[in-house]
Amino acid sequence: MIIYIFLMAIIILLIIYIMYLQKLHCDEIKTLYNKLGIETETIKESVKPSKVKNHIKKKMIEMEHSKGGE
């Protein structure tokens, strides 16, 4: 019985840890989008992936041009 409780506690802690890692990863993605100038509210409204890709491509091109001008 003690082993069963111990295993259940380990499984619960593992699930909590995985949920924490997913939240951390989600926060990193939001900060990346904010750096690129994409609003997180529009992402929550499930913007088409092509629009997000096009916006990222535009930002990358702008960054390349600004580096080339220096």
C-alpha positions, 0 to 999 in steps of 0.5 A: 500500500505504501509503495502504491501511494509513493508511485502515485505521488511520483506520477502526480509530481511528474504531471505537475512538472510537465505542465510547468515546462509547457507553461514555461515554453508557452511564455518563451514563445509569447516573448519571441512573438512580442520581439517580432512585433506580433500581438499575442492577442491575435495569436490567441484568436487563432490567426492563420499560420500563413499570416504569422509566417508572412509577418515573420518573413517581413520582420526578418527581411527588415532586420537583414536590410537594417544590418546591410545598411550599417 
